[in-house]
Amino acid sequence: MRFEIVGRHVTVTDAMRARIEKKLSFLEKYLLIDSNTIARVVCKVYPNTQKVEITIPTKVGQLRAEVEHEDFYAALDLAIDKLEDQIRRQKTRLSRRHKDKLAKAFVEQDTSKLKKEDVLVRTKTIDPEEMDVEEAIMRMEMLGHSFFIYNDVETEAIAVVYKRNDGRYGLIETE
């Protein structure tokens, strides 16, 4: 992960920069963050307080925290706590197996009533990334999709992981 640290009405010192990089480096073990991800940190100084804004765009969403406090390091710690809370909420959302019954509604829909012009709605091209099945399930759940196409690390082939009507997961592998 790369860092873009900006100071508004304050000069960002090496100690501030080192603390920010050390505190934000924990994200690499929780999220799908690659070396091209840029964590943008803006430090602002007001007459009585200091503000820390952290924005991190990830492949599954955007993490953002904004905290104002009298002390810069306390504001940074509170912003990190907010980011951890966002990650915890995402994990809780992933752990809910029966989050949404949308897939069941699509299965029960009568396809014989479809008109010819209603069949193709949208065409989308994807470049499947290389990952294992657990990471694919996590991405699918975080995106809120009912299926996810990826390139399997073990078989080196295109695979599709999907959510079944019973709440469990299925896997389609290609030859």
C-alpha positions in Angstrom: 0.0 0.0 0.0 1.2 3.5 -0.8 0.5 6.6 1.3 -0.4 10.1 0.2 -0.1 12.3 3.3 -1.1 15.9 3.0 -1.0 18.6 5.6 -3.4 21.6 5.5 -2.1 24.5 7.6 0.5 22.1 9.1 3.8 20.6 8.0 3.7 16.8 8.2 6.8 15.8 10.1 8.7 12.5 9.7 7.3 11.3 13.1 3.7 12.0 12.0 4.4 10.2 8.7 5.9 7.2 10.4 3.1 6.9 12.9 0.4 7.1 10.1 2.2 4.5 8.0 2.7 2.2 11.0 -1.0 2.5 12.1 -2.4 2.0 8.6 -0.2 -1.0 7.7 -2.6 -3.3 9.7 -5.1 -3.1 6.9 -3.0 -5.3 4.7 -3.9 -8.4 6.8 -7.6 -7.6 6.8 -8.5 -6.5 3.3 -7.7 -7.1 -0.3 -5.2 -4.3 -0.7 -2.5 -4.5 -3.3 0.6 -2.4 -3.8 -1.2 0.0 -6.0 -3.8 1.0 -3.4 -3.3 4.6 -2.2 -4.3 5.5 1.3 -4.9 9.3 1.3 -4.5 11.0 4.7 -5.2 14.7 5.2 -4.1 16.4 8.4 -5.7 19.8 9.1 -5.1 22.2 11.9 -7.9 24.5 13.3 -7.5 27.1 16.1 -8.4 24.6 18.9 -8.4 21.2 17.3 -6.7 19.0 14.7 -8.5 16.9 12.1 -7.4 13.6 10.5 -9.2 12.4 7.3 -8.4 8.9 6.0 -9.7 7.6 2.7 -8.8 4.2 1.3 -10.4 2.9 -1.9 -10.4 -0.9 -2.0 -11.7 -3.3 -4.6 -14.7 -4.1 -2.5 -15.6 -0.6 -1.3 -14.2 2.6 0.2 -13.0 3.0 3.8 -13.3 6.5 5.2 -12.8 8.0 8.6 -12.8 11.6 9.7 -11.9 12.6 13.3 -11.3 15.9 15.0 -9.5 16.1 18.4 -7.2 18.4 20.4 -4.2 16.1 19.9 -3.1 14.8 16.4 -2.1 11.3 17.6 -5.3 10.9 19.5 -7.2 11.9 16.4 -5.2 9.4 14.4 -6.0 6.6 16.9 -9.7 7.4 16.8 -9.7 7.4 13.0 -8.0 4.0 13.0 -10.7 2.8 15.4 -13.4 3.9 13.0 -11.7 2.1 10.1 -11.5 -1.1 12.3 -15.2 -0.7 13.1 -16.0 -0.5 9.4 -13.9 -3.7 8.7 -15.7 -5.4 11.6 -19.1 -4.5 10.1 -18.0 -5.9 6.8 -17.0 -9.2 8.4 -20.3 -9.4 10.2 -22.1 -8.8 7.0 -20.1 -11.7 5.4 -20.9 -14.0 8.3 -24.6 -13.7 7.8 -25.5 -16.7 5.6 -29.1 -15.9 4.9 -28.6 -12.2 4.2 -30.9 -11.9 1.2 -33.3 -14.1 -0.6 -33.0 -12.3 -3.9 -31.6 -15.4 -5.6 -34.7 -17.4 -4.6 -37.0 -14.8 -6.1 -35.1 -15.1 -9.4 -35.4 -18.9 -9.4 -39.1 -18.7 -8.8 -39.8 -16.2 -11.5 -41.6 -17.6 -14.5 -39.2 -17.2 -17.5 -41.9 -18.1 -20.1 -43.4 -14.6 -19.7 -40.2 -12.9 -21.0 -40.4 -11.0 -24.2 -37.8 -11.3 -26.9 -36.4 -7.8 -26.3 -36.3 -8.4 -22.5 -33.8 -11.2 -22.5 -30.5 -9.3 -22.9 -30.4 -6.4 -20.6 -26.7 -5.6 -20.4 -23.3 -6.9 -21.6 -20.4 -6.7 -19.2 -16.7 -7.7 -19.8 -14.6 -8.8 -16.8 -10.9 -9.7 -16.3 -11.0 -12.5 -13.7 -8.4 -12.1 -11.0 -6.4 -15.0 -9.6 -7.5 -16.0 -6.1 -8.6 -18.9 -4.0 -12.2 -19.9 -3.4 -12.4 -18.4 0.1 -11.3 -15.0 -1.2 -13.8 -15.2 -4.1 -16.6 -16.0 -1.6 -15.6 -13.0 0.5 -15.5 -10.7 -2.5 -18.9 -11.9 -3.6 -20.5 -11.3 -0.2 -18.9 -7.9 0.2 -20.2 -6.8 -3.2 -23.6 -8.2 -2.5 -23.7 -10.4 -5.6 -25.1 -13.9 -6.0 -22.1 -15.2 -8.0 -18.5 -14.3 -8.6 -16.2 -15.2 -11.5 -12.5 -15.6 -10.8 -9.3 -17.4 -11.9 -8.7 -20.3 -9.5 -5.1 -20.4 -8.1 -5.0 -24.2 -7.7 -6.5 -25.2 -11.1 -5.4 -22.1 -13.0 -8.8 -22.1 -14.7 -11.8 -19.9 -14.7 -14.3 -20.7 -12.0 -17.6 -19.4 -10.7 -18.6 -19.4 -7.1 -22.3 -18.8 -6.4 -24.8 -18.7 -3.5 -27.3 -21.5 -3.4 -30.9 -21.3 -2.4 -30.2 -23.2 0.9 -27.7 -20.4 1.9 -24.6 -22.5 1.2 -22.1 -21.9 -1.7 -21.6 -23.7 -4.9 -18.6 -23.9 -7.3 -18.5 -24.3 -11.0 -15.1 -25.1 -12.5 -14.1 -25.1 -16.2 -11.9 -27.6 -17.9 
